[in-house]
Structures are given as structure tokens and as C-alpha cells.
Amino acid sequence: MSNSSSITEFLLLTFADTWELQLLHFWLFLGIYLAALLANGLIITAVACNHRLHTPMYFFLFNLSLLDLGSISTTVPKAMASSLWDTRAISYPGCAAQVFLLIFLMSAEYFLVTVMAYDRYVAICKPLQYGTLLGSRACVHMAAAAWGTGVLTAVLHTANTFSVPLCQGNAVDQFFCEIPQILKLACSDAYLREVGVLVVGVCLAVGCFTFIVLSYVQIFRAVLRIPSEQGRHKAFSMCLPHLAVISLVISTAVFSYLKPPSTSSPSLDLVMAVLYSVVPPAVNPLIYSMRNHEIKDALRKLITGCFSEGINFLLCFV
């Protein structure tokens, strides 16, 4: 039996018992990670370099891509390193940093998605007031509020989690430091304080989700009044995937953080963690840009410009 003062490292969950399967997991995560880096990096570059995209919607999308890059970079590289080098250990400070960064980035992203739903609601349902309600200063304030709320949420959860005495060993049944798995190592009922904080956080998340759903309900009502069937189809095809990803994140996260320990299953916990922490950063760029012609045009110009510059650079040495 150990306590938190004597723990210097935690042991993370391994994906498989054989080297071949661990290598398979490494390549799978590497592919997902590189795809997320490329897609989010392209959106960040396109928005930053194209003045036509300096609007509230793309400003929020720029912030979302930054958060997605940070979120997936907090967990996946460590998981890949563990699979490649067959090591489970993560230091105590490293685990605390991972918890803080993941809660910060995911909370900020969730609040930002709520703001983005409001942005779409105003743009579609109150277009004449859009410039007033979502001016540049208001957009900066809302984005800063999302990032700031994420920091406060992360500080609260990290401080509560790592102030709980641990005496059930140091093996974490997850591929990253996840709060519910760390709380399983707590002594007796000492973890109930953090569970209370988690419940409050989930209630806040459900409140944001309710706001998002209500915003989209109003959007759908406005869209149904569009005379063009093509316009209605375009609006629905843009909004429904957003709702699908948000629903996936909130449902899997609530399940992971509030399920009773008696229902815990390592394989199920692993799937839920991948769904809420790895999948969204990889698919968000596709969902938010796959039917967006302005983003596509900006990326096309960016890639064409870079290719032309590369050709001109090479010709200088010919």
C-alpha cells in the first residue's frame, strides 16, 4: 500500500500484450495524429493568411483548431511513445500536467463550441443584428472567456484530484492520466470532494449542450423557411454533423466521468476515452470545412501559392 506523498510516477494502461499489436497501435495513433496536425494546421494557416476569412465565424474556427491541436498533442504523443518503447511510466508532475492541459483545452473547446453555436444562430436568425452583436471586440471577449473558463476549470479539477490521498497503488487503467482512473486509487471516500466538482462540471456542460441544441432548433426553424431546397440541404448538412460531434463528446465524457466504478471495464473505458479525446480533434476540421467553399478556396490558394513559391525557389538554382 502506498500514499500520494510516496508516489513519484504512475503506470499507464498498455494497449496490448504483444509487441506486434503495440506497434499496430503506434501506427494507428500516428496516422490519426498526423491527420489532425495537418488538417488543423491548414485551417489555422488559411484563416491567418487570408484577409477574407477575418470574420467572427473563422476567428472562432481558428481558436477551435488551436485547441484541437493542443488537446490531441496532450495525450496521443505520450501514448505513441509508450507503445513504441514499451514503457508505461509517467512522472507524477507529468501526470498532473496532462490532467491540467486536457481539462483546460477540452473545457475551453466546449465553451468555444457553445459560442460558435450562438454565432451561427445570430448569423441565420438575426442577420441584421450580426454586426452589432458579434463585433470584433465582442468576439475577442467571448473567445477569451472560453479560454479563461477552461483555465479556471482545469485549476479546480487538477488541484482537487491531486490533493486526494492515494493508497491503492499507482496503476492508472487508461492510456493517459484521466481523473476517474486516478480517483480509483484514492483512500476510502476521500475522492468524494472531486466527484462533487465533477458533477457540477457535468451540470455546466449539460447546460451548454442545452443552449447549443436550442440554438440549432432555432436555426433549423429558420432554415425550413428557406424556399430553396438546395439551400435547406446545405444548411442541414452543415449543422447536423456539428451536433453529432458535440453529442458524441458530451455523451462519452459524461459516461467516462460519472459512471459508477462497479460498471468499469478497461476496454469500454478505453473506447470512451478515444471517442471524446482523440476523435473530435481529428474530425472537427473536416466537419467544419468540408462544405465550406471559402475555406476550400483559401486552402487551394494557399497550397497553390506555396507550390509556386517552391518552384520559383528551385528555378533560382537552375
CORNOR-V198617 format. One record per backbone hydrogen bond with DSSP energy under -0.5 kcal/mol. NH is the residue of the N-H (numbers start at 1). CO is the residue of the C=O. E is the energy in kcal/mol with one decimal. If there is no record, write none. Layout:
NH:CO:E + NH:CO:E
//
This chain:
6:3:-1.5 + 7:3:-0.8 + 8:6:-0.5 + 10:90:-3.3 + 11:170:-2.8 + 12:10:-0.6 + 12:88:-3.0 + 13:174:-2.7 + 22:18:-2.0 + 23:19:-2.3 + 24:20:-1.8 + 25:21:-2.3 + 26:22:-2.1 + 27:23:-2.3 + 28:24:-2.2 + 29:25:-2.7 + 30:26:-2.4 + 31:27:-2.3 + 32:28:-2.1 + 33:29:-2.7 + 34:30:-2.8 + 35:31:-2.1 + 36:32:-2.3 + 37:33:-2.7 + 38:34:-2.7 + 39:35:-2.7 + 40:36:-2.4 + 41:37:-2.2 + 42:38:-2.3 + 43:39:-1.9 + 44:40:-2.4 + 45:41:-2.4 + 46:42:-2.8 + 47:43:-2.5 + 48:44:-2.2 + 49:45:-2.2 + 50:46:-1.6 + 51:49:-0.7 + 53:50:-1.6 + 54:51:-1.4 + 55:53:-2.0 + 59:55:-2.4 + 60:56:-2.3 + 61:57:-1.8 + 62:58:-2.4 + 63:59:-1.8 + 64:60:-2.4 + 65:61:-2.3 + 66:62:-1.8 + 67:63:-2.3 + 68:64:-2.5 + 69:65:-2.4 + 70:66:-2.1 + 71:67:-2.8 + 72:68:-2.4 + 73:69:-1.5 + 74:70:-0.8 + 74:71:-0.8 + 75:71:-0.7 + 76:72:-1.7 + 79:75:-1.9 + 80:76:-2.7 + 81:77:-2.4 + 82:78:-2.3 + 83:79:-2.0 + 84:80:-2.7 + 85:81:-2.7 + 86:82:-0.7 + 87:82:-1.3 + 90:10:-2.3 + 92:8:-2.3 + 95:91:-2.6 + 96:92:-2.3 + 97:93:-2.5 + 98:94:-2.1 + 99:95:-2.4 + 100:96:-2.5 + 101:97:-2.8 + 102:98:-2.4 + 103:99:-2.4 + 104:100:-2.6 + 105:101:-2.8 + 106:102:-2.5 + 107:103:-2.3 + 108:104:-2.4 + 109:105:-2.1 + 110:106:-2.1 + 111:107:-2.4 + 112:108:-2.3 + 113:109:-2.5 + 114:110:-1.7 + 115:111:-1.9 + 116:112:-2.4 + 117:113:-2.0 + 118:114:-1.7 + 119:115:-2.4 + 120:116:-2.2 + 121:117:-2.2 + 122:118:-2.5 + 123:119:-2.3 + 124:120:-2.1 + 125:121:-2.9 + 126:121:-0.6 + 126:122:-1.5 + 129:126:-1.3 + 130:127:-1.0 + 133:129:-3.0 + 134:130:-2.5 + 135:132:-0.7 + 139:135:-2.4 + 140:136:-2.1 + 141:137:-2.4 + 142:138:-2.4 + 143:139:-2.5 + 144:140:-2.7 + 145:141:-2.2 + 146:142:-2.0 + 147:143:-2.3 + 148:144:-3.0 + 149:145:-2.7 + 150:146:-1.8 + 151:147:-1.9 + 152:148:-2.3 + 153:149:-2.5 + 154:150:-2.3 + 155:151:-2.6 + 156:152:-2.3 + 157:153:-2.4 + 158:154:-2.7 + 159:155:-2.5 + 160:156:-2.1 + 161:157:-2.7 + 162:158:-2.4 + 163:160:-0.7 + 164:161:-0.9 + 167:185:-2.1 + 168:185:-1.5 + 172:11:-3.0 + 172:170:-0.7 + 173:171:-0.6 + 174:172:-2.0 + 178:176:-1.1 + 182:178:-2.0 + 183:179:-2.6 + 184:180:-0.9 + 185:182:-1.6 + 186:183:-1.5 + 187:165:-2.1 + 190:187:-2.4 + 192:189:-1.6 + 193:190:-0.5 + 194:191:-0.6 + 195:191:-1.9 + 196:192:-2.1 + 197:193:-1.6 + 198:194:-2.6 + 199:195:-2.4 + 200:196:-2.0 + 201:197:-2.4 + 202:198:-2.7 + 203:199:-2.4 + 204:200:-2.1 + 205:201:-2.3 + 206:202:-2.8 + 207:203:-2.1 + 208:204:-2.3 + 209:205:-2.5 + 210:206:-2.5 + 211:207:-2.0 + 212:208:-2.4 + 213:209:-2.7 + 214:210:-2.6 + 215:211:-2.3 + 216:212:-2.4 + 217:213:-2.3 + 218:214:-2.0 + 219:215:-2.0 + 220:216:-3.1 + 221:217:-2.3 + 222:218:-2.0 + 223:219:-2.7 + 224:220:-2.4 + 225:221:-0.5 + 225:222:-0.9 + 226:223:-2.1 + 232:228:-1.9 + 233:229:-2.5 + 234:230:-2.2 + 235:231:-2.2 + 236:232:-2.6 + 237:233:-2.5 + 238:234:-1.2 + 239:235:-2.3 + 240:236:-2.6 + 242:238:-0.8 + 243:239:-2.1 + 244:240:-2.2 + 245:241:-2.3 + 246:242:-2.4 + 247:243:-2.5 + 248:244:-2.2 + 249:245:-2.5 + 250:246:-2.5 + 251:247:-2.3 + 252:248:-2.1 + 253:249:-2.4 + 254:250:-2.3 + 255:251:-2.1 + 256:252:-2.4 + 257:253:-2.4 + 258:254:-2.1 + 259:255:-1.3 + 263:260:-1.6 + 264:261:-1.5 + 269:265:-3.3 + 270:266:-2.0 + 271:267:-2.1 + 272:268:-2.5 + 273:269:-2.3 + 274:270:-2.2 + 275:271:-2.2 + 276:272:-1.8 + 277:273:-2.0 + 278:274:-1.9 + 279:274:-2.3 + 280:275:-0.5 + 282:278:-0.9 + 282:279:-0.8 + 283:279:-2.1 + 284:280:-2.8 + 287:283:-2.5 + 288:284:-2.8 + 289:285:-0.8 + 290:286:-2.6 + 292:289:-1.5 + 293:291:-0.8 + 296:292:-2.2 + 297:293:-2.8 + 298:294:-2.3 + 299:295:-2.7 + 300:296:-2.5 + 301:297:-2.5 + 302:298:-2.3 + 303:299:-2.9 + 304:300:-2.6 + 305:301:-2.7 + 306:302:-2.4 + 307:303:-2.5 + 308:304:-2.6 + 309:305:-2.5 + 310:306:-2.3 + 311:307:-2.4 + 312:308:-2.6 + 313:309:-2.3 + 314:310:-2.2 + 315:311:-2.4 + 316:312:-1.1 + 317:314:-1.4 + 318:315:-1.1
//
